[in-house]
Amino acid sequence: MPIITLLTDFGAQDYFVGAMKGAILSINPGASIVDITHKIPPQDIRAAAFNLLAVYKDFPAGTVHVAVVDPGVGSVRRGIVAKCAGQFFVGPDNGLFSWIREREEGFLAVHLTNEKFFRHPISHTFHGRDVFAPVAAALSSGVEFKEFGPSIDDVIQLESLEPRPIDGGLEATIIHIDRFGNCITSLTRKHFADGARLAVNGREVSVWREFFADRRGEQNDLFCLFGSAGFLEIAAENTSAAQILGARRGDRVILNYAIAH
């Protein structure tokens, strides 16, 4: 049974998600549709890019991911299909898939130009239903990737997630703040050395935990741990680390190796 996932900023109040599902099932009634989330903040491309990055590896080969956070709908921005890691990614060319591209080798993309796979007439304001959903359904039905349009290698890229070397350490960023107020950074296990310390907005964070309720060792209101998406998170027990730090997405995080001894 082919799997198609949906990730949007459409919410649950209006008909938009239902219309996309109807467009998919009209072409491939056997598709299994999985909602990742429809509560991405409106027009927040980076939040969508992070959520897709965090979840795509949980799905089997052949899955088609449709991501529609599309402030440029109806403009000259391109629609694309990307292929990597044995999966497909369908949506606007605005950076939604760029962090996956940064992680995966063999990333291929085509510009969606073959209108025979679109729903007609095409709305200038709802490409989710009229372009991306039908293309995903066609992919899930076995249409070859190259049938949708010409190859492109200049897809839009968001800023890199790779931390920047600085004297004595690395400069990273907060790339996401979840609903619990945990600050998810662009740091991963490969960036760490024993005894390294973090600094965020003038606060040092030196306590490490294996899980949120871990009370072994030193206690503090803030602590670090590696979250399920593979990134270092700054958290606080039963409260919001983001509020304690006054942190926002994009804030700098300094990893200091100089005191790691």
BALOBA-1460 file (C-alpha; in Angstrom, 3 decimals):
// residues 261
<rec num="1" residu="m" x="0.000" y="0.000" z="0.000"/>
<rec num="2" residu="p" x="1.663" y="3.270" z="-1.092"/>
<rec num="3" residu="i" x="2.157" y="5.883" z="1.639"/>
<rec num="4" residu="i" x="1.681" y="9.615" z="1.121"/>
<rec num="5" residu="t" x="2.395" y="12.000" z="3.997"/>
<rec num="6" residu="l" x="1.033" y="15.525" z="4.345"/>
<rec num="7" residu="l" x="2.682" y="18.405" z="6.181"/>
<rec num="8" residu="t" x="1.091" y="21.857" z="5.903"/>
<rec num="9" residu="d" x="0.281" y="25.097" z="7.674"/>
<rec num="10" residu="f" x="-3.431" y="24.714" z="6.798"/>
<rec num="11" residu="g" x="-4.691" y="23.897" z="10.305"/>
<rec num="12" residu="a" x="-7.882" y="21.929" z="10.939"/>
<rec num="13" residu="q" x="-10.558" y="24.621" z="10.705"/>
<rec num="14" residu="d" x="-10.943" y="24.815" z="6.933"/>
<rec num="15" residu="y" x="-11.454" y="22.418" z="4.032"/>
<rec num="16" residu="f" x="-7.901" y="22.558" z="2.658"/>
<rec num="17" residu="v" x="-6.493" y="19.301" z="4.020"/>
<rec num="18" residu="g" x="-9.648" y="17.391" z="3.131"/>
<rec num="19" residu="a" x="-9.500" y="18.730" z="-0.416"/>
<rec num="20" residu="m" x="-5.912" y="17.547" z="-0.818"/>
<rec num="21" residu="k" x="-6.852" y="14.085" z="0.415"/>
<rec num="22" residu="g" x="-9.787" y="13.986" z="-1.986"/>
<rec num="23" residu="a" x="-7.504" y="14.906" z="-4.885"/>
<rec num="24" residu="i" x="-5.103" y="12.108" z="-3.944"/>
<rec num="25" residu="l" x="-7.779" y="9.451" z="-3.488"/>
<rec num="26" residu="s" x="-9.486" y="10.408" z="-6.764"/>
<rec num="27" residu="i" x="-6.298" y="9.318" z="-8.543"/>
<rec num="28" residu="n" x="-5.097" y="6.528" z="-6.251"/>
<rec num="29" residu="p" x="-7.876" y="5.174" z="-4.014"/>
<rec num="30" residu="g" x="-5.446" y="2.679" z="-2.532"/>
<rec num="31" residu="a" x="-3.087" y="5.288" z="-1.094"/>
<rec num="32" residu="s" x="-2.499" y="5.367" z="2.644"/>
<rec num="33" residu="i" x="-2.423" y="9.026" z="3.719"/>
<rec num="34" residu="v" x="-0.537" y="9.965" z="6.886"/>
<rec num="35" residu="d" x="-0.828" y="13.412" z="8.467"/>
<rec num="36" residu="i" x="2.514" y="14.545" z="9.872"/>
<rec num="37" residu="t" x="1.121" y="17.882" z="11.053"/>
<rec num="38" residu="h" x="-1.078" y="20.677" z="9.770"/>
<rec num="39" residu="k" x="-0.178" y="23.043" z="12.609"/>
<rec num="40" residu="i" x="2.969" y="24.571" z="11.178"/>
<rec num="41" residu="p" x="2.747" y="28.324" z="11.941"/>
<rec num="42" residu="p" x="1.421" y="30.154" z="8.858"/>
<rec num="43" residu="q" x="4.111" y="30.690" z="6.185"/>
<rec num="44" residu="d" x="6.845" y="29.340" z="8.498"/>
<rec num="45" residu="i" x="9.078" y="27.520" z="6.020"/>
<rec num="46" residu="r" x="11.822" y="26.779" z="8.569"/>
<rec num="47" residu="a" x="9.417" y="25.147" z="11.018"/>
<rec num="48" residu="a" x="8.161" y="22.945" z="8.197"/>
<rec num="49" residu="a" x="11.684" y="22.124" z="7.038"/>
<rec num="50" residu="f" x="12.683" y="21.080" z="10.564"/>
<rec num="51" residu="n" x="9.614" y="18.898" z="11.149"/>
<rec num="52" residu="l" x="10.105" y="17.115" z="7.832"/>
<rec num="53" residu="l" x="13.818" y="16.644" z="8.557"/>
<rec num="54" residu="a" x="12.958" y="15.148" z="11.952"/>
<rec num="55" residu="v" x="10.437" y="12.606" z="10.641"/>
<rec num="56" residu="y" x="11.203" y="11.431" z="7.090"/>
<rec num="57" residu="k" x="13.560" y="8.628" z="8.155"/>
<rec num="58" residu="d" x="10.746" y="7.045" z="10.157"/>
<rec num="59" residu="f" x="8.951" y="6.102" z="6.924"/>
<rec num="60" residu="p" x="9.670" y="3.195" z="4.580"/>
<rec num="61" residu="a" x="11.287" y="3.405" z="1.171"/>
<rec num="62" residu="g" x="8.933" y="4.642" z="-1.530"/>
<rec num="63" residu="t" x="7.034" y="7.038" z="0.730"/>
<rec num="64" residu="v" x="5.892" y="10.258" z="-0.953"/>
<rec num="65" residu="h" x="6.079" y="13.318" z="1.307"/>
<rec num="66" residu="v" x="3.957" y="16.338" z="0.373"/>
<rec num="67" residu="a" x="4.938" y="19.547" z="2.161"/>
<rec num="68" residu="v" x="2.886" y="22.674" z="1.503"/>
<rec num="69" residu="v" x="3.944" y="25.821" z="3.316"/>
<rec num="70" residu="d" x="3.775" y="28.108" z="0.364"/>
<rec num="71" residu="p" x="3.748" y="31.893" z="0.789"/>
<rec num="72" residu="g" x="4.741" y="32.197" z="-2.895"/>
<rec num="73" residu="v" x="1.779" y="30.230" z="-4.283"/>
<rec num="74" residu="g" x="0.666" y="31.586" z="-7.654"/>
<rec num="75" residu="s" x="3.947" y="33.446" z="-8.222"/>
<rec num="76" residu="v" x="6.957" y="32.478" z="-10.314"/>
<rec num="77" residu="r" x="8.307" y="30.132" z="-7.615"/>
<rec num="78" residu="r" x="8.689" y="26.592" z="-8.923"/>
<rec num="79" residu="g" x="6.988" y="23.417" z="-7.855"/>
<rec num="80" residu="i" x="9.382" y="20.502" z="-7.531"/>
<rec num="81" residu="v" x="9.671" y="16.783" z="-6.887"/>
<rec num="82" residu="a" x="12.837" y="15.647" z="-5.141"/>
<rec num="83" residu="k" x="14.165" y="12.120" z="-4.727"/>
<rec num="84" residu="c" x="16.649" y="10.916" z="-2.137"/>
<rec num="85" residu="a" x="17.060" y="8.304" z="0.591"/>
<rec num="86" residu="g" x="14.665" y="6.077" z="-1.359"/>
<rec num="87" residu="q" x="11.780" y="8.533" z="-0.864"/>
<rec num="88" residu="f" x="10.079" y="11.375" z="-2.729"/>
<rec num="89" residu="f" x="9.392" y="14.971" z="-1.672"/>
<rec num="90" residu="v" x="6.767" y="17.115" z="-3.391"/>
<rec num="91" residu="g" x="6.145" y="20.812" z="-2.810"/>
<rec num="92" residu="p" x="7.175" y="24.387" z="-3.588"/>
<rec num="93" residu="d" x="10.805" y="25.240" z="-4.244"/>
<rec num="94" residu="n" x="11.281" y="27.568" z="-1.286"/>
<rec num="95" residu="g" x="13.754" y="25.708" z="0.919"/>
<rec num="96" residu="l" x="11.388" y="23.153" z="2.466"/>
<rec num="97" residu="f" x="13.605" y="20.244" z="1.437"/>
<rec num="98" residu="s" x="17.013" y="21.926" z="1.673"/>
<rec num="99" residu="w" x="18.008" y="20.537" z="5.094"/>
<rec num="100" residu="i" x="17.254" y="17.030" z="3.851"/>
<rec num="101" residu="r" x="19.364" y="17.798" z="0.787"/>
<rec num="102" residu="e" x="22.193" y="18.925" z="3.064"/>
<rec num="103" residu="r" x="22.049" y="15.616" z="4.951"/>
<rec num="104" residu="e" x="21.527" y="13.128" z="2.096"/>
<rec num="105" residu="e" x="23.733" y="12.222" z="-0.826"/>
<rec num="106" residu="g" x="22.182" y="11.589" z="-4.219"/>
<rec num="107" residu="f" x="19.532" y="14.304" z="-3.954"/>
<rec num="108" residu="l" x="17.796" y="14.705" z="-7.343"/>
<rec num="109" residu="a" x="15.074" y="17.199" z="-8.258"/>
<rec num="110" residu="v" x="12.814" y="17.976" z="-11.197"/>
<rec num="111" residu="h" x="10.779" y="21.077" z="-11.960"/>
<rec num="112" residu="l" x="7.052" y="20.285" z="-12.092"/>
<rec num="113" residu="t" x="6.098" y="21.354" z="-15.606"/>
<rec num="114" residu="n" x="4.124" y="18.411" z="-17.027"/>
<rec num="115" residu="e" x="0.582" y="19.692" z="-16.532"/>
<rec num="116" residu="k" x="-1.040" y="16.437" z="-17.579"/>
<rec num="117" residu="f" x="-0.486" y="15.336" z="-13.978"/>
<rec num="118" residu="f" x="-2.203" y="18.430" z="-12.513"/>
<rec num="119" residu="r" x="-5.852" y="18.921" z="-11.569"/>
<rec num="120" residu="h" x="-7.626" y="21.337" z="-13.935"/>
<rec num="121" residu="p" x="-8.497" y="24.129" z="-13.757"/>
<rec num="122" residu="i" x="-5.508" y="25.044" z="-11.604"/>
<rec num="123" residu="s" x="-6.274" y="27.479" z="-8.813"/>
<rec num="124" residu="h" x="-3.737" y="30.282" z="-8.407"/>
<rec num="125" residu="t" x="-4.145" y="30.024" z="-4.638"/>
<rec num="126" residu="f" x="-4.329" y="26.266" z="-3.969"/>
<rec num="127" residu="h" x="-1.478" y="24.359" z="-5.591"/>
<rec num="128" residu="g" x="-1.631" y="21.939" z="-2.674"/>
<rec num="129" residu="r" x="-4.820" y="20.465" z="-4.120"/>
<rec num="130" residu="d" x="-4.303" y="21.120" z="-7.831"/>
<rec num="131" residu="v" x="-0.574" y="20.451" z="-8.327"/>
<rec num="132" residu="f" x="1.187" y="18.783" z="-5.409"/>
<rec num="133" residu="a" x="-1.514" y="16.325" z="-4.311"/>
<rec num="134" residu="p" x="-2.153" y="14.966" z="-7.849"/>
<rec num="135" residu="v" x="1.583" y="14.665" z="-8.518"/>
<rec num="136" residu="a" x="2.026" y="12.742" z="-5.254"/>
<rec num="137" residu="a" x="-0.831" y="10.444" z="-6.206"/>
<rec num="138" residu="a" x="0.725" y="9.820" z="-9.623"/>
<rec num="139" residu="l" x="4.086" y="9.033" z="-8.010"/>
<rec num="140" residu="s" x="2.413" y="6.610" z="-5.623"/>
<rec num="141" residu="s" x="0.754" y="4.933" z="-8.619"/>
<rec num="142" residu="g" x="4.105" y="4.203" z="-10.239"/>
<rec num="143" residu="v" x="4.684" y="7.163" z="-12.581"/>
<rec num="144" residu="e" x="8.416" y="7.589" z="-13.141"/>
<rec num="145" residu="f" x="10.101" y="10.507" z="-11.378"/>
<rec num="146" residu="k" x="11.490" y="11.966" z="-14.627"/>
<rec num="147" residu="e" x="8.024" y="12.182" z="-16.193"/>
<rec num="148" residu="f" x="7.098" y="15.291" z="-14.206"/>
<rec num="149" residu="g" x="9.585" y="17.724" z="-15.720"/>
<rec num="150" residu="p" x="13.202" y="18.613" z="-16.417"/>
<rec num="151" residu="s" x="16.017" y="18.024" z="-13.942"/>
<rec num="152" residu="i" x="17.212" y="21.005" z="-11.902"/>
<rec num="153" residu="d" x="20.210" y="21.450" z="-9.619"/>
<rec num="154" residu="d" x="19.590" y="24.960" z="-8.285"/>
<rec num="155" residu="v" x="16.844" y="24.349" z="-5.734"/>
<rec num="156" residu="i" x="16.404" y="27.034" z="-3.099"/>
<rec num="157" residu="q" x="18.559" y="26.499" z="-0.013"/>
<rec num="158" residu="l" x="17.940" y="27.696" z="3.512"/>
<rec num="159" residu="e" x="20.930" y="28.570" z="5.665"/>
<rec num="160" residu="s" x="23.143" y="25.591" z="6.475"/>
<rec num="161" residu="l" x="22.617" y="23.671" z="9.713"/>
<rec num="162" residu="e" x="26.342" y="23.039" z="10.037"/>
<rec num="163" residu="p" x="27.813" y="24.955" z="13.016"/>
<rec num="164" residu="r" x="30.517" y="27.533" z="12.292"/>
<rec num="165" residu="p" x="34.011" y="27.117" z="13.791"/>
<rec num="166" residu="i" x="35.071" y="29.920" z="16.141"/>
<rec num="167" residu="d" x="38.033" y="30.356" z="18.453"/>
<rec num="168" residu="g" x="37.808" y="27.600" z="21.040"/>
<rec num="169" residu="g" x="34.586" y="26.069" z="19.841"/>
<rec num="170" residu="l" x="31.602" y="26.246" z="17.523"/>
<rec num="171" residu="e" x="28.814" y="28.720" z="16.867"/>
<rec num="172" residu="a" x="25.485" y="27.007" z="16.256"/>
<rec num="173" residu="t" x="21.877" y="28.204" z="16.289"/>
<rec num="174" residu="i" x="18.532" y="27.344" z="17.784"/>
<rec num="175" residu="i" x="16.708" y="25.849" z="14.807"/>
<rec num="176" residu="h" x="13.377" y="25.034" z="16.454"/>
<rec num="177" residu="i" x="11.458" y="25.581" z="19.671"/>
<rec num="178" residu="d" x="8.885" y="22.886" z="20.324"/>
<rec num="179" residu="r" x="5.536" y="23.238" z="22.093"/>
<rec num="180" residu="f" x="7.154" y="22.392" z="25.441"/>
<rec num="181" residu="g" x="9.655" y="25.229" z="25.119"/>
<rec num="182" residu="n" x="12.627" y="22.950" z="24.440"/>
<rec num="183" residu="c" x="15.264" y="24.745" z="22.364"/>
<rec num="184" residu="i" x="16.523" y="22.438" z="19.609"/>
<rec num="185" residu="t" x="19.965" y="23.412" z="18.347"/>
<rec num="186" residu="s" x="21.869" y="22.571" z="15.175"/>
<rec num="187" residu="l" x="24.455" y="20.635" z="17.219"/>
<rec num="188" residu="t" x="24.682" y="16.841" z="17.000"/>
<rec num="189" residu="r" x="26.757" y="14.216" z="18.801"/>
<rec num="190" residu="k" x="29.591" y="14.543" z="16.320"/>
<rec num="191" residu="h" x="30.261" y="18.087" z="17.550"/>
<rec num="192" residu="f" x="30.878" y="17.203" z="21.200"/>
<rec num="193" residu="a" x="33.834" y="16.570" z="23.485"/>
<rec num="194" residu="d" x="33.704" y="15.633" z="27.151"/>
<rec num="195" residu="g" x="33.329" y="18.679" z="29.375"/>
<rec num="196" residu="a" x="32.219" y="21.065" z="26.635"/>
<rec num="197" residu="r" x="29.914" y="23.855" z="27.808"/>
<rec num="198" residu="l" x="27.089" y="25.706" z="26.095"/>
<rec num="199" residu="a" x="26.259" y="29.391" z="26.300"/>
<rec num="200" residu="v" x="22.938" y="30.857" z="25.169"/>
<rec num="201" residu="n" x="21.896" y="34.488" z="25.650"/>
<rec num="202" residu="g" x="24.448" y="35.013" z="28.390"/>
<rec num="203" residu="r" x="23.576" y="31.803" z="30.279"/>
<rec num="204" residu="e" x="25.920" y="28.845" z="30.569"/>
<rec num="205" residu="v" x="24.324" y="25.418" z="30.411"/>
<rec num="206" residu="s" x="26.577" y="22.719" z="31.823"/>
<rec num="207" residu="v" x="24.183" y="20.045" z="33.136"/>
<rec num="208" residu="w" x="23.661" y="16.984" z="30.926"/>
<rec num="209" residu="r" x="20.874" y="14.441" z="31.138"/>
<rec num="210" residu="e" x="20.006" y="11.245" z="29.309"/>
<rec num="211" residu="f" x="16.255" y="11.904" z="29.523"/>
<rec num="212" residu="f" x="13.962" y="14.646" z="30.790"/>
<rec num="213" residu="a" x="13.311" y="13.200" z="34.270"/>
<rec num="214" residu="d" x="16.933" y="12.128" z="34.822"/>
<rec num="215" residu="r" x="17.957" y="13.514" z="38.240"/>
<rec num="216" residu="r" x="21.362" y="11.918" z="38.527"/>
<rec num="217" residu="g" x="24.286" y="14.245" z="39.171"/>
<rec num="218" residu="e" x="24.243" y="18.037" z="39.241"/>
<rec num="219" residu="q" x="20.881" y="19.768" z="39.254"/>
<rec num="220" residu="n" x="20.007" y="23.046" z="37.629"/>
<rec num="221" residu="d" x="16.976" y="24.739" z="36.106"/>
<rec num="222" residu="l" x="18.420" y="24.208" z="32.598"/>
<rec num="223" residu="f" x="19.993" y="21.088" z="31.136"/>
<rec num="224" residu="c" x="21.034" y="19.582" z="27.803"/>
<rec num="225" residu="l" x="20.156" y="16.270" z="26.214"/>
<rec num="226" residu="f" x="20.055" y="14.715" z="22.775"/>
<rec num="227" residu="g" x="16.498" y="14.574" z="21.504"/>
<rec num="228" residu="s" x="14.785" y="12.042" z="19.278"/>
<rec num="229" residu="a" x="15.584" y="14.030" z="16.119"/>
<rec num="230" residu="g" x="19.315" y="13.651" z="16.821"/>
<rec num="231" residu="f" x="19.966" y="17.277" z="17.772"/>
<rec num="232" residu="l" x="21.085" y="18.721" z="21.087"/>
<rec num="233" residu="e" x="18.191" y="20.251" z="23.006"/>
<rec num="234" residu="i" x="18.221" y="22.718" z="25.885"/>
<rec num="235" residu="a" x="15.376" y="21.926" z="28.252"/>
<rec num="236" residu="a" x="14.005" y="22.708" z="31.704"/>
<rec num="237" residu="e" x="12.068" y="20.291" z="33.845"/>
<rec num="238" residu="n" x="8.304" y="20.884" z="33.694"/>
<rec num="239" residu="t" x="8.706" y="24.383" z="32.287"/>
<rec num="240" residu="s" x="9.875" y="26.209" z="29.176"/>
<rec num="241" residu="a" x="13.601" y="26.580" z="28.611"/>
<rec num="242" residu="a" x="12.841" y="29.116" z="25.906"/>
<rec num="243" residu="q" x="11.073" y="31.354" z="28.415"/>
<rec num="244" residu="i" x="13.875" y="31.036" z="30.970"/>
<rec num="245" residu="l" x="16.451" y="31.969" z="28.326"/>
<rec num="246" residu="g" x="14.326" y="34.512" z="26.485"/>
<rec num="247" residu="a" x="15.283" y="32.446" z="23.465"/>
<rec num="248" residu="r" x="13.947" y="32.540" z="19.932"/>
<rec num="249" residu="r" x="14.679" y="30.508" z="16.839"/>
<rec num="250" residu="g" x="17.837" y="31.793" z="15.206"/>
<rec num="251" residu="d" x="19.566" y="32.746" z="18.466"/>
<rec num="252" residu="r" x="23.242" y="31.862" z="18.704"/>
<rec num="253" residu="v" x="24.438" y="28.868" z="20.710"/>
<rec num="254" residu="i" x="28.136" y="28.761" z="21.592"/>
<rec num="255" residu="l" x="29.786" y="25.398" z="22.221"/>
<rec num="256" residu="n" x="32.997" y="26.053" z="24.150"/>
<rec num="257" residu="y" x="35.738" y="23.428" z="23.894"/>
<rec num="258" residu="a" x="38.327" y="25.595" z="25.661"/>
<rec num="259" residu="i" x="37.070" y="24.503" z="29.084"/>
<rec num="260" residu="a" x="36.564" y="20.866" z="28.089"/>
<rec num="261" residu="h" x="39.194" y="19.339" z="30.414"/>
